[in-house]
Amino acid sequence: MTPFLRRCIAIGLAVVVGLVMARPGMAQEGFDHAGLARRTLEDHIRPGYARLSAATATLAQALTQFCDGTSGADRSVVVTAFDGVVTAWGRIEHIDFGPITSDNRRERFYYWPDRRGIGAQQVAKALRSGDETVTDPERLIGKSVALQGLGALEAILFSDPAAHRPGSHACRFSRAVAGAVDRLVKAVVGEWSDPQGFAARWLAPGPGNAVYLKPAETTLALAKAYDRGIERIRDTRIAGPLGFTPQQRKSPPPLLPSGRSMLLVTANIQGIIDLVERGGIGAAIVASDVAGKDVAIRFGMELSVKELRTALAVAEEIRGVKRPFEEAKAKQRMIAMGFPLKNARTQAVALFERAAGLSLGFNASDGD
């Protein structure tokens, strides 16, 4: 994108935000909270977790065959399956409510940020000691969350050469982790699929609902998922490792040992776009303008998606870079991603407040 075009977009964004924020809290009467909740469940949440479940099942099978020395199984199959899990998780990670929050499932799936490297230390200790309890998925569930998920699996597969040998303790440890992760995801899928499970509470807010008392609360959950999802990408996964924090201290990049940092970031952005488009957020916001006279709403939503796609294009350029935070060109490209991500976040949150009558506060506009 040329500097001139970037300036034009920035000016347009400023105008739209000004229009949106000029009359805060004026919800459009046509916002369909119930319709958005159902569409997001059917077209985004369930499909997203189904893809993740298929990916974890593939990885568990690949590691079982590899560790058993099954003919035709090799490490490349395991690595490909690992990448599939990273991608599928990244595309649904922003759904940070519901069944994934029960029983520390989110932390058990991916313990991050791990600023002190606790996970790697615990994995290394288990490998050094030859602890056989970590090779049993049932017993692994009762251990530290840092030993159970994607981070632990990465530490074993990409940091311990012994994991490359079928039948080794490290290989059996990785197989147990993959099995535990697969079981965890299937439990989440079950609760979103069960008509009497969490899906029932999601689709029927009301006085007897222990989670959502009003229809607008499901929309608020989605708005926060969008907001926090972009915050996680921009401020934690990009700005943190670059040292762009108030304390100016760098934090460890995600999935550093495997070199999959940008694979995860790319998937995160894809997931947010899918939430807006297939999940129905964009359509619901635009449809709230029943009279079709609020130019700020339609233009603002289109602009938000364009900014997300701009950031996605940059992420895809450097997706395969194994050490992006150490390469000057990749670092510059990541810095460039910050602007469209901030614009997309600020603009869409303002639209949620205007179109749905929500109050998320102004945290989305904080920082540089």
N, C-alpha and C positions, 0 to 999 in steps of 0.2 A: 504494500500500500504506500502511495506517495505521500510526502509530508503535506502537500496541498489537500489531498483527499482526507487525510487524518484531521487536518484543521477544520475542514468542512463538517466532518462528522462530529467533532468536538463542539463546534458552534451549534449544530443542529441539536445535539444532546442537551446543551445548556438551555436552549430555548424550550425544548420539550419538558425538561425537568422543571423549569420555571413555571410552565403552564400547569404541570401536574401538581406541584407543591403550592401553587397559589391558592388552591381551595382544598386543603387537606381534610381527610375524614369524611368527604362527601361520597358515600357509597352509591353506586348505581343500583337501582331497584331490581335490575334484571340479572344480578349475579346468581348463578345456579350452583350453590355449594354442593348439594346432593349429587347433581349430575357430574360435577368435577370429581368428586370423591369416587364415584363408580367408574368413570372413564379412566382415572389414574390407576385404580386397582386393576382393572381388566386389561388395559393397554400398556401399562408401564411397570407397575409393581410386580404383579404375578409373572409376566413374561421375563422381567429382569432377574427375579429369583429363580425362575425355571432355567434360564441360561446358566446361572451360577451353579445350580444343582447339577446340571449336565456336565459342566466343566469340572467340578470337584469329583464327580463319579468317574470321569475319564482319567483324572490324575490318580485317583485311588487305584483304579484298575491297572494303569501303566506302572505304578510303583510295585503293586503286587506281582505282576508278571516279571518285572525287572529283578526284584529282590528274590523271587523264586527261581530265577534263571530260565524262565520260559523261552523257548525257541522264538527268535524273531524280535524279542524285546530288547531295546537298547536305551542308552541314556538320552539320545536325541528325542525319543518319543516322550520320555519323562519331562524334558525341558520344554518341549512344545506344549505338553499338557499343563505345565506350570504357568506358562505364558497365557494359556487360555483362562486359567483361574484368575490371574492378575487382571486381565481385561474384563472378564465378567463381573468381578468384584468392583472394579473401578466404575463400571457403568451403573451400579445400583448402590454404591456406598453412601450416596447422599440421603438415601431413605434411612435416616437415623432415628426412627421411631418405630413402635410396634414390636413384633416378636424378636427382632434382632437385639433389642435392648434387654431382654429377659436373661437371667442367669449368666450375666457377663458375656453373652454371646459375641457381642461386637468386639470386646477386648480379646476374647478367646480366638476369634477369627483372625484379627490383625492387631497385635499389640503395638500401637504407634500413635504418637511419637514416643520413642524410647531414648530420651536424651542422654541417659547414663549408660546405655548399652547393656541393660540388665538382661534382656532376652538372650543376646549373644553369649553373655557370661554364663547364664544358666544352661544353655544348650552345650557350650563347650565343657562345662563341668560334667554334665550327664554323659557326654561322649568319652571324656577322659576316664571316668570311673567305670564305664561299661554298665551303667545302671540298666538292668533289664526291665524295670518297671515302666520305663518310657517306651518300650516296644509293644506295650499292651494298650490298645485304645481305651479300654474300660478304665484302667488305672490312670491313664494319662489325663483323663477328664478331671480327676481330683487334684491335679497338680497345678502349679503356677500357670496363669494364662499365657505367660511369655514362652512356655514350652509347647503350646498347643496349636498355634495357628500358622498363618502365612509367613510371618517373620522367622519362626523357628524352622519351618520347612526350607526357607531360603538359606538360613545359616547352615543347615545340614548339607543341602544339595550343592551349594556353591562355595562353601568354605572348608569342607572336609573331604579330602580325596578318597577316604574310605567309603563314602557314600556311593562312589562309582563302582564298588564291588558288590555283586549280588551276594546275598546271604550275610553280609557284614552287619555288625551292631548298628552302625550309622544308617545303613540301608533299611533295616527293620524299624529303626526309630522314625525315619522319614515316612515309611509305610503306615506306621501307627498314627502319625500326625495327619497324614492325608485321609485316613479313615475317620479320625475324629472330626476333621473339618467337614467331610462329606456328610456325616451324621448330623452335625450342627445345622448345616444348610437345609437338609431335608426336614428337620424339625421346624425351621422357619417357614419353609414352603408349605408345610402341612397346616400351620396356624393361619397363614394368609388364605389358604384354599378351603379350609373347613368352614362350612356355613355357620357353625356354632362357635367358631374360634374367633380370632381377632378381627377377621373380616366382618363379622356380625356387628361388632362395636364400631368399626370404621364406617359402615354403611347406615347405621341407625343411631345417630346421636339423639340424646334425650335425657330426661330426668333419671331414668333407671340405668343409664350408661355410666360405668365407672371411669371411662376414659374421656369421652366426648359428650359434653352436656348440650352443645348447640351445633347446628350444621356448620357454622362459620369456623368452628374449631378444627375441623379437618382441613379446611382451606388454609388456616393459619399454620398447621403442621407442614403443609406443602410449601407455603411461602418461606417458612424457616428452613426447610430442607434445601430449598433453592439458595437462600441467603448464605447459610452455613456451608453449603457445598462449594460455592464459589470462594468463600473466605478460606476454606481448607486448601483449595488449589492455590490461590494467589498468595495468601499471607503465611501459610504453614509449609506448603510443599515447594513453593518457589522462593518467596522472600526469605523464609527462615534459613535454608541452606546457603543462600546468597549473603546472609548477614544483614539484610534490610529489616531490622527489628529495632524497637526502641532502645534495647540494650546493645545493639550492634554486635550481637554474638551469633555465630552460626550454629544452626542445629543440624543434626545428621539428616541427609536426604533419605527419602523413602526407598526401600529396596536397593540399597547401595551395593551390597555384595554381588547381587545378580546383574546389576547394571540395568534394572528395569524401571528406574525412576520415571522416565518420560513415557514409558508404556503405560504406567499407572495414571499419570497426569492426563495423557491423551484420552484414556478411557473415562476419567472423571469428567472431562469436558463433554465428551460424547453423551454421557449419562445425563448431564444437566440439559443438553439440547433435546434429548429424547423426552425428558420430563416436561419440557415446554411444548414440544410439538406432538408427539404421540400421547403423552400423558395428559394433554388437554389444557395445560395452564394458559398457554397463549390464546387458544380459542375461547376459553372462559372469560378471560380478561377483555378481549375484544367484544364478545357477545354481551358483556354487561352494559355496553353502550347501546341500549335497545333502540334509541332514536337515530343512531348512526351519525351523530353530530359532533361527537367529541374527537376531534382530529388527534389530540395529544395521546389518546389511548391506543388507537390503531398504529399510529406512526411510532410511538414509543415502544410498543411490543415488537414491531418489525425491526427496529433499531437494536433492541436488546439481542435478538437472535443473530443479527448480522455481526454484532460485536463478539458474540460467543463463537461464531464460525471463523471470525478473524483470528481469535486466540487458538482455535482448533487447528487452523492451517499452519500456524507457527509451531505448535506442539508436534504436529505430524512431520514437519521438516526435520526435527531433531529427535524423533521418537527412538531411533536406533542408536543414538549416542550413549555409550555405556557410562561415561563419566562426564555428563553435561555441566556439572558445577565446577569442573576443572578446566574446561576448554573455553577460551575467550569468545569464540564465535557463538557457541551454544549459550553461553551466559548472556550475551547481548540479545539473543533471540528470546530468551526467557524474560529478560527485563522488558522487552517489547510486548510480551504477552500481558503484562500487568495492566496496561492502559485499557485495552478492550474488556478485560475481565472486570476491572473496577466499574467501567461504564455500564456493562451488562447488569452488574449487581445493583448499583445505585438506581438505575432506571427501572428495573423490574420491581424492586421493592417499593418504590414510589407508586408504581402502577397498582400493585397489590393493595396499598393503602387507599388509593383513590377508587379503584373499581370494586373492591370487596369490603371496604370499610374497616380494614384491619389496622392495627397499630403495632408495628414492629420496632418503632423507635428509629433513630437516625444513625445507628451504628454502621449502616452500610455506606455512609458517606464519610466515615472517619478515615484518617490516615491519608497517605499520599499514594 
